[in-house]
Amino acid sequence: MLHEITLLVNSREYMLSVESDALLIDVLRDQLCLTGTKKGCGTGDCGTCTIIMDGKAVTSCLMLAVAAQGKSITTIEGLEQEGRLHPIQDAFIQHGAIQCGFCTPGMILTAKTILDENPDPSEAEIRFGIAGNLCRCTGYTKIVEAIMAAAKDINGGVK
């Protein structure tokens, strides 16, 4: 059965027809062509498909698209503003926290929710916050360093 829904993604409104069982990740990737959101495990365990929904990190592989009606969604494509990378994106590049890049979009969006909630997190708080995001390449050290650097950059150099 098709449902007409309206999604607010990266500050843009989309009117879509979706099946009742359509997953949000598939709608983002296949209907909206926002392929920065990666499809990993499909069970919500790896964090690769993480998006920000109403300010919270959400695994889009577990959410039905119809359940996203009326929610504000940010994907990795929505972080860049006026041709400039978000400070977290820039920090990931500068600190070599991107390696193969498969986990990077979900990791960056999770990092954004961490820093939005706590602009000055400790290393332990960052490690706890990203615990739901798996990375097979970096060993997490560079990711944590990048998030800490981004926090410092966002806070105007005060940490």
Secondary structure in CASP SS format (residue, H / E / C, confidence):
PFRMAT SS
TARGET T0000
AUTHOR 0000-0000-0000
METHOD secondary structure of the structure
MODEL  1
M C 1.00
L E 1.00
H E 1.00
E E 1.00
I E 1.00
T E 1.00
L E 1.00
L E 1.00
V E 1.00
N C 1.00
S C 1.00
R E 1.00
E E 1.00
Y E 1.00
M E 1.00
L E 1.00
S E 1.00
V E 1.00
E E 1.00
S C 1.00
D C 1.00
A C 1.00
L E 1.00
L H 1.00
I H 1.00
D H 1.00
V H 1.00
L H 1.00
R H 1.00
D H 1.00
Q H 1.00
L C 1.00
C C 1.00
L C 1.00
T C 1.00
G C 1.00
T C 1.00
K C 1.00
K C 1.00
G C 1.00
C C 1.00
G C 1.00
T C 1.00
G C 1.00
D C 1.00
C C 1.00
G C 1.00
T C 1.00
C C 1.00
T E 1.00
I E 1.00
I E 1.00
M E 1.00
D C 1.00
G C 1.00
K E 1.00
A E 1.00
V E 1.00
T E 1.00
S C 1.00
C C 1.00
L C 1.00
M C 1.00
L E 1.00
A H 1.00
V H 1.00
A H 1.00
A H 1.00
Q C 1.00
G C 1.00
K C 1.00
S E 1.00
I E 1.00
T E 1.00
T C 1.00
I H 1.00
E H 1.00
G H 1.00
L C 1.00
E C 1.00
Q E 1.00
E C 1.00
G C 1.00
R E 1.00
L C 1.00
H C 1.00
P H 1.00
I H 1.00
Q H 1.00
D H 1.00
A H 1.00
F H 1.00
I H 1.00
Q H 1.00
H C 1.00
G C 1.00
A C 1.00
I C 1.00
Q C 1.00
C C 1.00
G C 1.00
F C 1.00
C C 1.00
T H 1.00
P H 1.00
G H 1.00
M H 1.00
I H 1.00
L H 1.00
T H 1.00
A H 1.00
K H 1.00
T H 1.00
I H 1.00
L H 1.00
D H 1.00
E H 1.00
N C 1.00
P C 1.00
D C 1.00
P C 1.00
S C 1.00
E H 1.00
A H 1.00
E H 1.00
I H 1.00
R H 1.00
F H 1.00
G H 1.00
I C 1.00
A C 1.00
G C 1.00
N C 1.00
L C 1.00
C C 1.00
R C 1.00
C C 1.00
T C 1.00
G C 1.00
Y C 1.00
T H 1.00
K H 1.00
I H 1.00
V H 1.00
E H 1.00
A H 1.00
I H 1.00
M H 1.00
A H 1.00
A H 1.00
A H 1.00
K H 1.00
D H 1.00
I H 1.00
N C 1.00
G C 1.00
G C 1.00
V C 1.00
K C 1.00
END
